[in-house]
Amino acid sequence: MKSDNKNYYDVIIIGGGAAGLSVGAVTAEAGLKTAIIEREADLGGILLQCIHNGFGLHHFNEELTGPEYAAKVETAAIKAGCQIFTETTVSAIIKQANKNITVDCSSAIHGALELEAGAVVLAMGCRERNRGNIGVPGARPAGIYAAGFAQRLLNIKGCVPGKKAVIIGSGDIGLIMARRLRWSGVEVKAVVEIMPHASGLPRNIAQCLEDFNIPLYLSYMTTKINGKQRVESIEIAPHKNGIADMSKAVKIDCDTLLLSVGLVPENELSVKAGIELNLDTGGPVVDSSLMTNIQGIFACGNVLHVHDLVDFVSEEAIVTGHAVINYLNNKAIANNEIKVIPGTNVKYTVPNSYNRAVNNSFYLRSMMVMDSAELTVYQHEHPVYRKKLKHVKPAEMLQIQLPVSIETSMELDPILPLTISLEAI
Ligand SMILES: Cc1cc2nc3c(=O)[nH]c(=O)nc-3n(C[C@H](O)[C@H](O)[C@H](O)COP(=O)(O)OP(=O)(O)OC[C@H]3O[C@@H](n4cnc5c(N)ncnc54)[C@H](O)[C@@H]3O)c2cc1C
């Protein structure tokens, strides 16, 4: 509800990366008083350190670098009239029944700030998993970095992290850093991947490893890190079902280890606010309007689920912006929803429910590589929708449109969940 409080905003967006800026452009353009809160001094989020190109092919129909993409979405948000708070960190979100949402912030410029909002959008991005998350044994010397942190050191601070590097994990950040390190004169000895397939996008395997003859060890685990002050070498071995074959162990001399072992949504604020989390994504559970279990709190971008392409982040953010507008105009779109859960070979689906009144867009990830697959939506073992797909990989997020017409093939039970499955054909 509107308020005379000078600190009242119709919409408060937490995070000024691609997601937050793209939502803000939509809500401010619609005349809603919109604030974007960003803890860093500059807007743009993770894009600012991604100086390589490959951004914006779908959304802007051109190939941009990360900072170029950030500049475009920032300009749109500011032009639409968003009020920007930089160097301001949100520390709590509180929603009491029948009241607006309180957003507590700590700002380098304004000090402690208590803002009030009709709706809040979570757009805090994600953070990197680290050594503790993957449990690599061995010493704890200097020279071990999360790959994104090393990217920030190199691209923003201008510091080269070492001379001879090994990258553990073949996620996109690790692949991009392999090439970036080579360009900076660092010898990249290997990329080591525990899975039988690479985790990053195929284009990054080709452009960042194959073009530079950097070896990729698939189905290898890291068995030891050696070194006292600084990393001196690592030992890797092929494995079967998690058991390393030490007879084939290899020792690689290096002074730097980069870990590219996955990202997790930045969810502390969400947990503190009482938002229900989806164990499959690490982000909030959301309905078809991307609203969490707390009325008026929405989520999009990497805080909701980790995206490989920023274009999908902007797309999801635009959907969120329109859902926020509907919510504030009391036009509930998420009514009469049916729960959606991942089935065979599906790691997760977002959103977590199907709206029976509109066409629905779902994002999902496969758990395995399939040359050719059939996606089937079941309700209680009855198929209600089928679609053939080519080249399904965990590294590439899938997007499907579930038409409202799936109701025509069989009347859906409002209580039983829909299950989305992927089967190799
Ligand atoms: C190394 C790397 C390479 C990539 N390469 C490509 C590519 O080639 N092509 C492509 O399309 N995509 C690529 N991506 C993916 C894409 O860049 C991201 O998915 C997208 O930019 C994420 O946007 P976001 O707004 O969700 O998150 P972020 O950009 O992380 O933004 C979140 C923002 O929230 C702020 N924040 C967090 N918590 C708070 C708080 N409590 N208070 C205030 N502010 C807060 C953060 O400071 C940050 O600025 C890449 C990503 C990475 C990491």
Ligand as a Chemical Component Dictionary entry (heavy atoms), coordinates in Angstrom:
data_LIG
# 
_chem_comp.id                   LIG 
_chem_comp.type                 NON-POLYMER 
_chem_comp.pdbx_formal_charge   0 
_chem_comp.three_letter_code    LIG 
# 
loop_
_chem_comp_atom.comp_id 
_chem_comp_atom.atom_id 
_chem_comp_atom.alt_atom_id 
_chem_comp_atom.type_symbol 
_chem_comp_atom.charge 
_chem_comp_atom.model_Cartn_x 
_chem_comp_atom.model_Cartn_y 
_chem_comp_atom.model_Cartn_z 
_chem_comp_atom.pdbx_ordinal 
LIG C1  C1  C 0 32.942 -15.604 -15.123 1  
LIG C2  C2  C 0 31.603 -15.509 -15.747 2  
LIG C3  C3  C 0 31.514 -15.557 -17.124 3  
LIG C4  C4  C 0 30.280 -15.407 -17.735 4  
LIG N1  N1  N 0 30.236 -15.419 -19.086 5  
LIG C5  C5  C 0 29.055 -15.192 -19.709 6  
LIG C6  C6  C 0 29.004 -15.071 -21.146 7  
LIG O1  O1  O 0 30.001 -15.205 -21.854 8  
LIG N2  N2  N 0 27.797 -14.813 -21.702 9  
LIG C7  C7  C 0 26.686 -14.651 -20.941 10 
LIG O2  O2  O 0 25.613 -14.375 -21.474 11 
LIG N3  N3  N 0 26.715 -14.777 -19.586 12 
LIG C8  C8  C 0 27.866 -15.048 -18.943 13 
LIG N4  N4  N 0 27.898 -15.144 -17.581 14 
LIG C9  C9  C 0 26.642 -15.138 -16.811 15 
LIG C10 C10 C 0 26.068 -13.743 -16.476 16 
LIG O3  O3  O 0 27.074 -12.795 -16.460 17 
LIG C11 C11 C 0 25.360 -13.749 -15.138 18 
LIG O4  O4  O 0 24.441 -14.820 -15.114 19 
LIG C12 C12 C 0 24.562 -12.446 -14.854 20 
LIG O5  O5  O 0 25.343 -11.323 -15.099 21 
LIG C13 C13 C 0 24.070 -12.469 -13.386 22 
LIG O6  O6  O 0 23.324 -11.324 -13.092 23 
LIG P1  P1  P 0 22.622 -11.130 -11.673 24 
LIG O7  O7  O 0 22.105 -9.731  -11.665 25 
LIG O8  O8  O 0 21.695 -12.221 -11.385 26 
LIG O9  O9  O 0 23.791 -11.270 -10.584 27 
LIG P2  P2  P 0 25.086 -10.323 -10.296 28 
LIG O10 O10 O 0 25.666 -9.793  -11.532 29 
LIG O11 O11 O 0 25.961 -11.151 -9.416  30 
LIG O12 O12 O 0 24.474 -9.129  -9.466  31 
LIG C14 C14 C 0 24.074 -9.232  -8.132  32 
LIG C15 C15 C 0 24.365 -7.905  -7.452  33 
LIG O13 O13 O 0 23.772 -7.894  -6.156  34 
LIG C16 C16 C 0 24.621 -7.210  -5.269  35 
LIG N5  N5  N 0 24.279 -7.627  -3.902  36 
LIG C17 C17 C 0 24.348 -8.882  -3.375  37 
LIG N6  N6  N 0 23.920 -8.876  -2.086  38 
LIG C18 C18 C 0 23.564 -7.604  -1.807  39 
LIG C19 C19 C 0 23.040 -6.963  -0.634  40 
LIG N7  N7  N 0 22.788 -7.643  0.494   41 
LIG N8  N8  N 0 22.793 -5.643  -0.682  42 
LIG C20 C20 C 0 23.026 -4.917  -1.825  43 
LIG N9  N9  N 0 23.540 -5.471  -2.957  44 
LIG C21 C21 C 0 23.786 -6.799  -2.949  45 
LIG C22 C22 C 0 26.013 -7.650  -5.720  46 
LIG O14 O14 O 0 27.014 -6.762  -5.292  47 
LIG C23 C23 C 0 25.863 -7.671  -7.240  48 
LIG O15 O15 O 0 26.232 -6.466  -7.843  49 
LIG C24 C24 C 0 29.116 -15.254 -16.945 50 
LIG C25 C25 C 0 29.209 -15.228 -15.551 51 
LIG C26 C26 C 0 30.433 -15.354 -14.955 52 
LIG C27 C27 C 0 30.500 -15.323 -13.436 53 
# 
loop_
_chem_comp_bond.comp_id 
_chem_comp_bond.atom_id_1 
_chem_comp_bond.atom_id_2 
_chem_comp_bond.value_order 
_chem_comp_bond.pdbx_ordinal 
LIG C1  C2  SING 1  
LIG C2  C3  SING 2  
LIG C2  C26 DOUB 3  
LIG C3  C4  DOUB 4  
LIG C4  N1  SING 5  
LIG C4  C24 SING 6  
LIG N1  C5  DOUB 7  
LIG C5  C6  SING 8  
LIG C5  C8  SING 9  
LIG C6  O1  DOUB 10 
LIG C6  N2  SING 11 
LIG N2  C7  SING 12 
LIG C7  O2  DOUB 13 
LIG C7  N3  SING 14 
LIG N3  C8  DOUB 15 
LIG C8  N4  SING 16 
LIG N4  C9  SING 17 
LIG N4  C24 SING 18 
LIG C9  C10 SING 19 
LIG C10 O3  SING 20 
LIG C10 C11 SING 21 
LIG C11 O4  SING 22 
LIG C11 C12 SING 23 
LIG C12 O5  SING 24 
LIG C12 C13 SING 25 
LIG C13 O6  SING 26 
LIG O6  P1  SING 27 
LIG P1  O7  DOUB 28 
LIG P1  O8  SING 29 
LIG P1  O9  SING 30 
LIG O9  P2  SING 31 
LIG P2  O10 DOUB 32 
LIG P2  O11 SING 33 
LIG P2  O12 SING 34 
LIG O12 C14 SING 35 
LIG C14 C15 SING 36 
LIG C15 O13 SING 37 
LIG C15 C23 SING 38 
LIG O13 C16 SING 39 
LIG C16 N5  SING 40 
LIG C16 C22 SING 41 
LIG N5  C17 SING 42 
LIG N5  C21 SING 43 
LIG C17 N6  DOUB 44 
LIG N6  C18 SING 45 
LIG C18 C19 SING 46 
LIG C18 C21 DOUB 47 
LIG C19 N7  SING 48 
LIG C19 N8  DOUB 49 
LIG N8  C20 SING 50 
LIG C20 N9  DOUB 51 
LIG N9  C21 SING 52 
LIG C22 O14 SING 53 
LIG C22 C23 SING 54 
LIG C23 O15 SING 55 
LIG C24 C25 DOUB 56 
LIG C25 C26 SING 57 
LIG C26 C27 SING 58 
# 
